[in-house]
Amino acid sequence: MYIKILNNHLLAFFLIISIVFFGCQQQGSETAETNNSTRTAIGDNAVYGGVLCVLDEESFRSIFPGKIEDATSAKIAGQIHDGLVAFNPKDLTIVPCIAKDWSVSEDQTNYTFELRSNVFFHDDECFENGKGRKVTAQDFKYSFELLCSNKFEVSYNMFIDKIAGAKEFKAGETESLVGISVVNDSTITIKLKEPHTSFIYNLAMPNSSVIAKEAYEKYGTSLTIGTGPFKFTESQDELTDLYLVYNENYYMTDSYGNQLPYLDSIHFQFIPSKVAELELFKAKDLSIIYGLPPTKIAEVFSENTANFTNRPPKTYVNQEHELVTQYYEFNASKPPFDDVNVRKAFNYAINKKKIIESTLNGQGAIGDQGITPKVMLFKKYDYSRINGYQFDPLKARKLLADAGYPNGEGFPPVTLELNLGGNTHLMVAQEIQHQLKSVLNIWIEFEQVSFTDKIEHSKYGKSEMFRSAWVADYPSPESFLSIFHGLNVPDSFDEPSYPNTTRYVNSRFDSLFVAATKMEDESSRFENFAEAERILMEDAPIIVLWYQENYTLYHSEIRNFHYNAIDYFDFSDVYIKTLTAEEFEKIEAEWANPDNSRVK
């Protein structure tokens, strides 16, 4: 109860991954009173200097725009690379980035972008005299052609079926990508095959960042050269940590004309144990910790109550609602899960309420409907037509018997794969293992592998079940439903199926989904998406377990970090400064009416 009361005042500081201002004296992190930065900010708010430390459970896989497939890589790449447009982290609207302005044709198929004249690539020896050169429209044409080519392996390309001529270019039928035209050095046009309402969102993702030809020719997909607010630096072991330093030539400024970013550097650390992370926080080596282990939540509050009730508080607490769904996916193209009755039987056999209350300690909302979480961003979405799966042991047993496995007899061996790191998913897997045995008399084995191996195995259907989660790439139900589009499923298991790793195919779902992506009217678009999702859940290629909610503790000195529901991070205007009582009163007033609550 006490936690929820506090939440009403603190919703604006939601964080998705552990963002931490490291108290670590060995790094010399500073507040406004102690920082040693040689830069001085104009105005009475922001200050330069300091180190922000960001923790994740596993290291990044790739920060090359064309190969970004996981949240950690996207978060890091988003600080190094920039594209034509970006998301506003406050409200997820589209804002200018390298493009200062743009226009769209009446038929919604032609986009024209006007570029800024003061954007430069990071300094690097791949450029003449080691100095980063100015970005031009030709760089974007090169980047899109590179991303749509066969020069490197990629599981899924979001532009191939959208940009005019992209499919023909990839097949080698044309020498250039006809859908991309350079008007002059500062103007570029993009022509789509047909209208697609999410296209502008696609351009805000780090996958769409500009790439320097010189950098790719020298480094290939290992390039770390971008145009963003921070620059990559080599680390001793990228499996454990990574440093980014501020870009002294960054083109963005604040409202006072101060050049961004404010921070001197960002330190990314990769720690697989949430319990170990919590111990660092309790020892005051971390200022912010995301996703408290369920077994430790009550302990932290009881030990540190005063820190939360001071005015201003030393520590904030929050319970977050995210556009993240946790689920188990079936390999729907192979026995036994090619039988919809088996998939439904497993769905009805899971007591999600027990998992939330006992295993997650209330840290999540029950996955009682579809793959799309219920948030205010989608308040016009008709969730009521989407039927999820409630715990029903009798129905589960009947469906299993109808599939030819009465009381689990003759059911083949099944392995659930889940990635290493984090005790929560292991505890959930153990609970589900016992529930399936109790209800269906089926004992599933589970195997923990690295995140990289799990992704690769799921692409090629190398196991029967996989633990999975989806973080929305952009604020639309389309981002969740797109991972089940049958267009992405190859005929052979020798080819990767991504992002549709369930290999689910339903022509009616595909038809509704594709039609919705072309609709400009939101009500009509949402109606089609909701019907497609109803069909998806009827076919049950997944078990929706819970919609992610997490407790976050963080230091009040971290300023100007804006939570959003899609795990989109922008550290360019984050700064570190001790919070005063007067400032806290103003902040409380701004937090009074949060607009990202869970739909009731």
LUMLOPA-282109 format. One line per field, with one value per residue (C-alpha): residue number from 1; x, y, z. Coordinates in Angstrom, 3 decimals, always signed. Each point is the difference from the previous one (the first is absolute). Layout:
n = NUM; ...
c1 = X; ...
c2 = Y; ...
c3 = Z; ...
END
This chain:
n = 1; 2; 3; 4; 5; 6; 7; 8; 9; 10; 11; 12; 13; 14; 15; 16; 17; 18; 19; 20; 21; 22; 23; 24; 25; 26; 27; 28; 29; 30; 31; 32; 33; 34; 35; 36; 37; 38; 39; 40; 41; 42; 43; 44; 45; 46; 47; 48; 49; 50; 51; 52; 53; 54; 55; 56; 57; 58; 59; 60; 61; 62; 63; 64; 65; 66; 67; 68; 69; 70; 71; 72; 73; 74; 75; 76; 77; 78; 79; 80; 81; 82; 83; 84; 85; 86; 87; 88; 89; 90; 91; 92; 93; 94; 95; 96; 97; 98; 99; 100; 101; 102; 103; 104; 105; 106; 107; 108; 109; 110; 111; 112; 113; 114; 115; 116; 117; 118; 119; 120; 121; 122; 123; 124; 125; 126; 127; 128; 129; 130; 131; 132; 133; 134; 135; 136; 137; 138; 139; 140; 141; 142; 143; 144; 145; 146; 147; 148; 149; 150; 151; 152; 153; 154; 155; 156; 157; 158; 159; 160; 161; 162; 163; 164; 165; 166; 167; 168; 169; 170; 171; 172; 173; 174; 175; 176; 177; 178; 179; 180; 181; 182; 183; 184; 185; 186; 187; 188; 189; 190; 191; 192; 193; 194; 195; 196; 197; 198; 199; 200; 201; 202; 203; 204; 205; 206; 207; 208; 209; 210; 211; 212; 213; 214; 215; 216; 217; 218; 219; 220; 221; 222; 223; 224; 225; 226; 227; 228; 229; 230; 231; 232; 233; 234; 235; 236; 237; 238; 239; 240; 241; 242; 243; 244; 245; 246; 247; 248; 249; 250; 251; 252; 253; 254; 255; 256; 257; 258; 259; 260; 261; 262; 263; 264; 265; 266; 267; 268; 269; 270; 271; 272; 273; 274; 275; 276; 277; 278; 279; 280; 281; 282; 283; 284; 285; 286; 287; 288; 289; 290; 291; 292; 293; 294; 295; 296; 297; 298; 299; 300; 301; 302; 303; 304; 305; 306; 307; 308; 309; 310; 311; 312; 313; 314; 315; 316; 317; 318; 319; 320; 321; 322; 323; 324; 325; 326; 327; 328; 329; 330; 331; 332; 333; 334; 335; 336; 337; 338; 339; 340; 341; 342; 343; 344; 345; 346; 347; 348; 349; 350; 351; 352; 353; 354; 355; 356; 357; 358; 359; 360; 361; 362; 363; 364; 365; 366; 367; 368; 369; 370; 371; 372; 373; 374; 375; 376; 377; 378; 379; 380; 381; 382; 383; 384; 385; 386; 387; 388; 389; 390; 391; 392; 393; 394; 395; 396; 397; 398; 399; 400; 401; 402; 403; 404; 405; 406; 407; 408; 409; 410; 411; 412; 413; 414; 415; 416; 417; 418; 419; 420; 421; 422; 423; 424; 425; 426; 427; 428; 429; 430; 431; 432; 433; 434; 435; 436; 437; 438; 439; 440; 441; 442; 443; 444; 445; 446; 447; 448; 449; 450; 451; 452; 453; 454; 455; 456; 457; 458; 459; 460; 461; 462; 463; 464; 465; 466; 467; 468; 469; 470; 471; 472; 473; 474; 475; 476; 477; 478; 479; 480; 481; 482; 483; 484; 485; 486; 487; 488; 489; 490; 491; 492; 493; 494; 495; 496; 497; 498; 499; 500; 501; 502; 503; 504; 505; 506; 507; 508; 509; 510; 511; 512; 513; 514; 515; 516; 517; 518; 519; 520; 521; 522; 523; 524; 525; 526; 527; 528; 529; 530; 531; 532; 533; 534; 535; 536; 537; 538; 539; 540; 541; 542; 543; 544; 545; 546; 547; 548; 549; 550; 551; 552; 553; 554; 555; 556; 557; 558; 559; 560; 561; 562; 563; 564; 565; 566; 567; 568; 569; 570; 571; 572; 573; 574; 575; 576; 577; 578; 579; 580; 581; 582; 583; 584; 585; 586; 587; 588; 589; 590; 591; 592; 593; 594; 595; 596; 597; 598; 599; 600
c1 = +0.000; +2.784; +1.750; -3.091; -0.521; +3.512; -0.506; -2.680; +2.658; +2.816; -1.366; +1.942; +3.345; -0.713; +3.108; +0.011; +3.500; +2.214; +1.183; +2.452; +1.986; +2.934; +1.162; +3.222; +2.756; +2.474; -1.654; -0.180; -3.702; -1.003; -3.056; -0.383; +1.927; +3.089; +0.265; +3.283; -1.344; +1.702; -3.321; -2.403; -3.728; -1.996; -3.225; -0.996; -0.861; +2.325; +3.657; +2.736; +2.006; -0.476; -0.212; -3.266; +0.222; -2.482; -0.403; -1.349; -0.001; +1.813; +2.410; -0.976; +0.096; +0.560; -0.225; +0.139; -3.389; -0.874; +0.593; -1.685; -2.470; +0.067; -0.872; +3.502; +1.538; -2.747; +0.534; +3.747; -0.288; -2.583; +2.634; +2.598; -2.129; -2.657; -2.500; -2.326; -2.513; -0.244; -2.542; -0.640; +0.691; -2.656; -3.023; +1.350; -0.999; +2.315; +2.437; +2.773; +3.450; +2.472; -2.976; -1.102; -3.294; -1.990; -3.199; -2.216; -1.963; -3.783; -0.026; +2.393; +2.603; +2.610; +2.107; +2.313; +2.612; +2.059; +3.273; +1.840; +3.233; +2.016; +0.026; +3.362; +1.110; +2.183; +3.718; +1.760; +3.000; -2.302; -0.547; +2.506; +2.354; -2.018; -2.747; -3.632; -1.564; -3.382; -3.051; -1.794; -3.071; +2.285; +0.977; -3.608; -0.413; +3.145; -1.310; -3.393; +1.605; +2.420; -2.821; -2.005; +2.948; +1.418; +3.345; -0.614; -2.284; -3.103; -3.041; -2.603; -0.058; -2.890; +0.555; +0.039; -3.785; -0.565; +2.450; -0.665; +2.535; +1.596; -0.858; +1.330; +3.171; +0.628; -0.474; +2.644; -2.466; +0.825; +3.242; -1.513; -2.941; -2.515; -2.172; +2.768; +0.799; +2.591; -1.337; +3.085; +2.470; -2.639; -3.166; -0.999; -3.276; -1.294; -2.745; -2.062; -1.668; -3.239; -1.063; +1.304; -0.981; +2.913; +2.704; +0.884; +0.379; +2.370; +2.203; +0.314; +1.432; +3.798; -0.090; -0.657; +3.067; +2.331; +3.196; +3.217; +1.265; +3.608; -0.800; -1.765; +2.755; +2.624; -1.846; -2.965; -2.746; +2.454; -0.114; -0.616; +0.006; -3.199; -1.340; -1.630; +0.613; +2.496; +3.016; +1.094; +3.233; +1.805; -0.350; +2.058; -2.913; -3.224; -1.666; +0.202; -0.021; +0.154; +0.704; -1.451; +1.403; -1.718; +0.194; +1.567; -1.363; -3.624; -2.483; -2.870; -0.344; -2.394; -2.375; +2.831; +2.326; +2.106; +1.533; -1.189; +0.699; +0.502; +1.577; +3.712; -0.544; -2.237; +1.258; -1.934; +0.469; -1.293; -0.859; -2.018; -1.250; -2.759; +0.778; +3.621; -1.246; -2.249; +2.909; +1.934; -2.953; -0.314; +3.724; -0.531; +2.030; -3.068; -2.408; -2.738; -1.073; -2.673; -2.060; +0.488; +0.026; -3.464; +1.400; +1.902; -2.630; -1.378; +3.510; +1.204; -2.954; +0.200; +3.726; -0.133; -3.365; +1.460; +1.694; -3.397; -1.847; +2.489; -0.899; +1.720; +0.442; +3.412; -1.515; -3.096; -2.112; -2.265; -2.048; +0.233; -2.434; +1.773; -0.798; +1.659; -1.660; +1.552; -1.078; +0.927; -0.064; -0.700; +1.707; -3.362; +1.299; +1.202; -1.670; -1.336; -0.736; -1.167; -3.302; -2.046; -1.705; +3.364; +0.904; -3.335; +0.328; +3.320; -1.542; -2.906; +2.316; +1.988; -1.094; +1.321; -1.546; +2.073; +3.153; -0.593; -0.838; +2.435; +2.935; +0.007; -1.305; -2.555; +2.564; -2.037; -3.527; -1.571; +0.174; -3.731; -0.614; +2.287; +3.608; -0.633; +0.274; -2.838; +1.316; -1.493; +2.022; -2.486; -3.153; -2.003; +1.029; -2.855; +1.608; -3.424; -0.234; +3.280; -0.512; +2.950; +0.334; -1.088; +1.152; -2.352; +1.443; -3.074; +0.007; +3.759; -0.256; -2.875; +1.882; +3.089; -2.107; -1.630; +3.511; +0.691; +1.862; -2.452; +1.568; +3.221; +0.440; +2.307; +0.925; +3.470; +2.949; -0.138; +2.778; -0.539; +2.971; +0.590; +2.955; +2.539; +0.021; -2.623; -1.517; -3.591; -0.403; +1.530; -2.489; -2.894; +1.178; +0.165; -3.497; -1.414; +1.828; -1.835; -3.359; +0.091; +0.870; -2.834; -2.666; +0.991; +2.358; +2.675; +3.524; +1.900; +3.738; +1.578; +3.431; +1.742; +2.172; +1.566; -2.312; +1.831; -0.439; -3.658; -0.693; +1.840; -1.712; -3.454; +0.647; +0.711; -2.633; +2.523; -2.202; -3.694; -0.550; +1.842; -0.253; -0.388; -0.924; -0.785; +0.733; -1.971; +2.195; -2.543; -3.292; -2.498; -1.603; +1.614; +3.386; -1.278; -2.093; +2.732; +1.990; -2.723; -0.283; +0.214; +1.995; +3.053; -0.171; +2.268; -0.872; +3.076; +1.450; +3.364; -1.014; -0.569; -3.522; +0.186; -1.731; -2.710; +1.928; -3.215; -0.332; -3.715; -1.891; -3.671; -1.150; -2.912; +2.272; +2.456; -2.742; -1.365; +3.464; +1.212; -3.212; +0.358; +3.551; -1.284; -2.865; +0.501; -3.083; +0.973; -3.445; -0.135; +3.601; -0.556; -3.164; +1.951; +2.873; -2.386; -1.718; +3.368; +1.045; -3.241; +0.848; +3.565; -1.070; -2.587; +2.836; +2.173; +3.566; +1.141; -0.802; -0.352; +1.258; +0.115; +0.271; +3.169; -0.033; +3.121; +1.040; +2.733; +2.138; +2.122; +2.004; -1.692; +3.147; -0.662; -1.890; -1.768; -0.332; -3.430; -1.581; -1.974; -1.797; +2.075; +3.456; +1.229; +3.000; +1.428; +2.805; +0.926; -1.613; +0.321; +1.971; +0.960; -0.869; -1.062; -3.756; -1.214; -3.275; -1.289; +0.753; -1.682; -3.233; -0.048; +0.744; -2.822; -2.428; +1.100; -0.471; -3.533; -1.705; +2.045; -1.286; +1.578; -2.110; -1.198; -3.480; -2.413
c2 = +0.000; +2.433; -0.681; +0.821; +3.287; +1.056; -1.056; +2.607; +2.693; -1.613; -1.343; +2.355; -1.535; -3.514; -1.815; -3.166; -1.342; +0.623; +3.589; +0.760; +2.965; -1.898; +1.147; -1.867; +2.174; -1.739; +1.627; +3.481; +0.524; +3.514; +2.019; +3.706; +0.864; -2.090; -0.512; +0.845; +0.692; +2.751; +0.765; +2.559; +0.101; +3.190; +0.271; -1.070; -3.652; -2.451; -0.580; -1.691; -2.993; -3.285; -3.676; -1.855; -3.776; -2.302; -3.624; -2.900; -3.725; -0.847; +1.782; +1.474; -2.147; +2.646; +3.779; -0.034; +1.446; -2.833; -2.732; +1.398; -2.588; +0.285; +2.728; +0.428; +0.517; +2.455; +2.000; +0.334; +0.599; +2.701; +2.098; -0.459; +0.224; +2.419; -0.219; +2.318; +0.250; -1.108; -0.710; +2.636; -2.081; +1.937; -0.914; -2.132; +2.525; +0.277; +2.920; +1.248; -1.515; +0.278; +1.057; +3.457; -0.226; -2.334; -0.256; -2.872; -0.198; -0.102; -3.709; -0.705; -1.711; +2.747; +1.443; +2.965; +0.818; +3.172; -0.617; +2.188; +1.557; -0.482; -3.778; -1.790; -3.591; -0.749; +0.579; -3.183; -1.071; -1.261; +3.655; +2.361; +1.383; -1.910; +2.637; -0.999; +1.504; +1.625; -2.225; +0.404; -1.478; -2.363; -1.597; -0.908; -1.464; -2.058; -1.110; -1.139; -1.814; -1.706; -1.068; -1.375; -1.835; -3.498; +1.244; -1.319; -2.580; +1.301; -1.956; +2.653; +3.238; +2.354; +1.965; -2.748; -0.113; +3.725; +2.061; -0.039; -2.146; -1.400; -3.607; +0.290; +1.692; -2.747; -2.618; +1.727; +0.954; +3.718; +1.878; +2.532; +0.255; +1.905; +0.916; +2.223; +3.208; +2.655; +3.420; +1.878; -0.257; +0.973; -1.553; -3.648; -1.645; -3.464; -1.630; -2.846; -2.766; +0.809; +1.974; -1.309; +1.864; -1.263; +0.969; +3.248; -2.009; -2.375; +2.964; +0.910; -3.401; -0.404; -2.479; +2.992; +2.004; +1.569; -1.928; +1.461; -1.827; +0.454; -1.620; -2.997; -0.580; +0.021; -1.790; -1.810; -0.867; +0.601; +3.762; +2.212; +3.359; +2.024; +3.534; -0.304; +1.774; -2.595; -1.736; -3.592; -0.754; -3.310; -1.931; -2.777; -2.429; +0.871; -2.967; +1.819; +3.726; +2.736; +3.747; +2.694; +3.548; +3.214; +1.180; +3.466; +0.683; -0.952; +2.213; +0.159; +2.766; +0.715; +2.976; +2.189; -0.882; -2.397; -2.734; -3.504; -2.430; +1.152; -3.208; -0.674; -3.708; -3.030; -3.212; -3.100; -3.004; -3.513; -1.930; -3.224; -0.117; +2.299; -1.064; +1.133; +3.270; +0.518; -0.522; +2.698; +2.336; -0.709; +0.652; +3.411; -0.972; +0.516; +2.927; -1.569; -3.590; -1.367; -3.151; -0.967; -3.785; -0.914; -1.614; +3.181; +2.734; +0.001; -0.212; +3.110; +2.121; -1.059; +0.765; +3.376; +1.600; +3.383; +0.385; -0.065; +2.362; +2.856; +3.237; +0.040; -3.773; -1.565; -2.888; -0.361; -3.126; -0.807; -2.806; +0.131; -0.925; -0.876; -0.879; -3.342; -3.411; -3.119; -3.229; -3.536; -0.804; -3.333; -1.345; -0.121; -1.747; -3.231; -2.674; +0.098; +3.741; -0.021; -1.125; +2.982; -2.152; -0.735; +3.699; +0.905; -2.762; +1.439; +3.484; -1.120; -2.003; +3.029; +1.757; +3.481; +1.546; -2.304; +0.861; +3.740; -0.207; -2.659; +0.003; +3.642; +1.410; +2.142; +1.380; -0.179; +0.050; -3.350; -0.808; -0.573; +1.182; +0.426; +0.785; +3.782; +1.463; +2.148; +3.565; +3.457; +0.527; -2.404; +1.224; -0.306; -3.617; -2.473; -2.491; -1.452; -1.950; -1.839; -3.142; -1.218; -3.176; -0.362; -2.857; -2.904; -3.457; -1.923; +1.703; -0.486; -3.770; -0.369; +1.845; -2.147; -3.154; +1.279; +0.384; -3.682; +0.261; -0.960; +0.741; +0.820; -3.563; -0.248; +3.685; +0.444; +1.566; +3.807; +2.451; +3.622; +2.268; +3.111; +2.336; +0.149; +2.965; +1.070; -2.347; +1.052; -1.824; -3.133; +0.068; +0.527; -2.937; -2.249; +1.013; -0.632; -3.322; -1.124; +1.423; -1.900; -3.191; +0.530; +0.887; -1.936; -2.655; +1.358; +0.675; +2.444; +0.426; +3.421; +1.095; +3.299; +1.359; +3.373; +2.664; -0.156; -3.779; +0.199; +2.531; -2.132; -3.211; +1.604; +1.348; -3.500; -1.801; -2.121; -0.533; -0.518; +2.988; +3.237; +2.580; +3.358; +3.639; +2.818; +3.657; +2.184; +1.677; +2.798; +1.006; -2.083; -3.464; -0.620; -0.377; -3.038; -1.532; +0.385; -2.829; -2.453; +1.128; -3.101; +1.861; -0.390; -3.821; -1.912; -3.415; -1.698; -0.329; +0.564; +3.651; +2.271; +1.097; +3.384; +1.709; -2.660; -2.677; -1.940; -0.563; +0.700; +0.568; +0.944; +1.637; +1.811; +1.465; +1.085; +1.637; +2.021; +0.957; +1.209; +1.962; +1.736; +1.137; +2.009; +1.734; +3.639; +0.138; -1.243; -1.385; -2.149; -1.050; -1.029; -1.904; -2.116; -0.544; -1.096; -2.522; -1.326; -0.370; -1.819; -2.558; -0.261; -0.840; -2.489; -1.819; +0.220; -0.074; +1.490; -0.009; +3.612; -0.090; +3.584; +3.619; +1.335; +2.297; +0.655; +1.761; +2.581; +1.728; +2.896; +2.942; +3.400; +1.640; -1.452; +2.641; +0.280; -3.698; -0.684; -3.413; -1.335; -3.270; -1.324; -0.102; +2.947; +1.670; +3.446; +1.007; +3.142; +2.422; -1.971; +1.841; -0.561; +2.569; -0.185; +0.475; +2.790; +0.083; +2.860; -1.887; -3.114; +1.910; +1.121; -3.494; -1.443; +2.407; -1.109; -3.646; +0.472; -1.214; -2.763; -1.130; -3.445; -1.963; -3.507; -0.225; -1.157
c3 = +0.000; +0.983; -3.295; -2.017; +1.804; -0.853; -3.615; -0.531; +0.361; -1.900; -3.275; -2.259; +0.878; -1.259; -1.204; -2.129; +0.542; +3.059; -0.460; +2.694; +1.098; +1.411; +3.392; -0.796; +1.290; -2.256; -3.032; +1.473; -0.669; +0.983; +0.950; -0.798; +3.132; -0.814; -3.757; -1.674; -3.485; -1.976; -1.680; +1.480; -0.721; -0.434; +1.989; +3.505; -0.607; -1.735; +0.818; -2.000; +1.139; +1.782; -0.885; -0.484; +0.415; -1.683; +1.019; -2.057; +0.574; -3.243; -2.312; -3.354; -3.142; -2.688; -0.259; -3.796; -1.031; -2.366; +2.576; +3.115; +1.315; +3.807; +2.493; +1.435; -3.435; -0.935; +3.183; -0.570; -3.749; +0.639; +1.759; -2.762; -3.151; -1.257; -2.829; -1.865; +2.855; +3.628; +2.711; +2.627; +3.126; +1.944; -2.130; -2.908; -2.641; -3.021; +0.112; -2.314; +0.256; -2.895; -2.116; +1.129; -1.894; -2.243; -1.999; -1.146; -3.236; +0.009; -0.853; +2.902; -2.207; -0.533; +2.832; -0.507; +2.659; +0.383; +1.846; +2.482; -1.230; +3.222; +0.495; -0.086; +0.447; +3.012; -0.532; -1.122; -2.037; -2.744; -0.974; -1.590; +2.665; +2.589; +0.078; -0.306; -3.096; -0.550; -0.515; -3.341; -1.659; -1.918; +3.316; +0.663; -3.482; +0.593; +3.399; -1.278; -2.922; +2.368; +2.328; -2.952; -1.567; +0.419; +1.320; +3.508; +1.581; +1.722; +1.174; -0.738; -1.979; +0.679; -3.233; -2.638; -0.349; +0.516; -2.064; -3.739; -1.825; +3.176; -0.767; -3.555; +1.247; +2.538; -2.734; -2.115; -2.735; +0.252; +0.610; +2.377; +2.355; -2.123; +2.980; +1.418; -1.913; +0.796; -1.051; +1.244; +2.881; +2.527; -1.466; -0.358; -1.000; +0.884; -2.055; +1.451; -1.999; +1.824; +3.084; +3.303; +3.155; +2.095; -2.496; +1.749; +3.225; -1.801; -0.880; +3.697; +0.935; +0.315; -2.897; -2.291; +1.030; -2.551; -0.808; -1.398; -3.086; +1.147; +3.362; -1.511; -2.557; +2.765; +2.820; -1.552; +2.489; +2.855; -0.585; +3.014; -1.796; +0.162; +0.326; +3.436; +3.307; +1.267; -1.506; +0.358; +1.859; +0.164; +3.262; +1.490; -0.082; -1.801; +1.687; +3.320; -0.720; -2.616; +0.092; -2.236; +0.142; -0.993; -3.618; +0.064; -3.503; +0.619; -1.817; +2.521; +2.618; +2.847; +0.228; +1.393; -2.852; +2.092; -2.114; +0.855; +1.562; +3.580; +1.282; -0.421; -0.525; +0.356; +1.551; -1.066; +2.258; -0.607; +3.163; -0.347; +3.598; +1.226; +3.561; -0.412; -1.479; +3.012; +2.355; -1.867; +0.419; +3.723; +0.362; -1.654; -3.034; -2.211; +0.015; -2.107; -0.274; -2.274; +0.445; +3.621; +0.537; +1.325; +3.147; +0.900; -0.453; +3.558; +1.450; -1.847; +1.081; +3.625; +0.162; -1.753; +0.829; +0.954; -3.356; -1.716; +2.360; +0.271; -1.772; -2.363; +0.040; -0.426; -1.925; -2.138; -0.311; -2.878; -1.443; -3.783; -2.741; -3.215; -3.592; +0.638; -0.073; +1.502; -1.668; -0.982; -3.677; -1.657; -3.083; -1.782; -3.117; +1.639; +2.159; +2.612; -0.187; -3.602; +1.581; +1.185; +2.675; +1.601; -0.025; +1.565; +2.596; +1.147; +0.150; +2.190; +2.255; +1.175; +3.191; -0.799; +3.105; +2.179; -1.948; +0.423; +3.684; +1.185; -2.409; -1.124; +3.286; -1.840; -2.439; -3.184; -1.423; -0.861; -3.717; -0.214; -3.566; -3.008; -0.808; +0.107; +3.540; +1.251; +0.315; -0.412; -3.180; -1.597; +1.748; -3.251; -0.498; +0.553; +2.354; +0.887; -3.263; +0.679; +2.046; +1.987; +2.047; +3.605; +2.228; -0.750; +0.809; -1.208; -3.382; -0.264; +0.602; -2.474; -2.757; +0.610; -0.198; -3.216; -1.417; +0.710; +3.309; +2.799; +3.380; -1.853; -1.277; -3.010; +0.105; -1.512; +1.872; +0.019; +0.828; +0.979; -0.750; +2.070; +0.119; +2.801; +2.337; +2.475; +2.539; -0.643; -3.308; +1.483; +2.888; -2.438; -2.141; +3.054; +1.066; -3.486; -0.151; +3.144; -1.098; -3.298; +1.854; +2.481; -2.576; -3.140; +1.380; -2.369; +1.216; -2.159; +0.233; -0.214; -1.095; +0.729; -2.788; -0.805; -1.374; -3.334; -0.254; +0.970; -2.764; -2.564; +1.107; -0.158; -3.499; -1.251; +2.097; +1.894; +3.050; +0.713; +2.310; +0.708; +2.738; -1.704; +0.497; -2.389; +0.616; -2.395; -2.615; -0.388; +1.672; -1.960; +0.338; -3.395; +1.679; +1.925; -2.775; -2.614; +1.581; -1.075; -3.611; -2.187; -2.653; +2.206; +0.132; -2.427; -1.399; +1.419; +3.504; -1.649; -0.305; +3.019; +0.865; +1.691; +1.664; -0.475; +1.891; +0.738; -3.788; +0.426; -3.256; -0.393; -3.237; +1.647; +2.665; -2.703; -2.059; +2.910; +1.181; -3.398; -0.613; +3.363; -0.718; -2.970; +1.812; +0.887; +2.249; +3.476; +0.879; -3.131; +0.452; +3.617; -0.949; -2.480; +2.405; +2.770; -2.271; -1.134; +3.626; +0.811; -2.699; +1.236; +3.543; -1.247; -1.779; +3.143; -1.390; +3.328; +3.712; +1.139; +3.578; +1.238; -1.052; +1.506; +3.013; +2.048; +3.139; -0.447; +2.599; -1.136; +1.251; -0.077; -1.427; -3.450; -1.949; -3.288; -0.676; -1.442; +0.267; -2.916; -0.545; -2.917; +1.572; -2.093; +1.619; -0.669; +2.345; -1.937; +2.465; +3.244; +2.679; +3.641; +2.646; +3.669; +0.430; +2.310; +1.931; -2.155; -3.191; +1.362; +0.604; -3.627; -1.234; +2.125; -1.616; -3.475; +0.965; +1.274; -3.190; -1.642; -3.401; -0.216; +2.466; -0.626; -1.533; +2.683
END
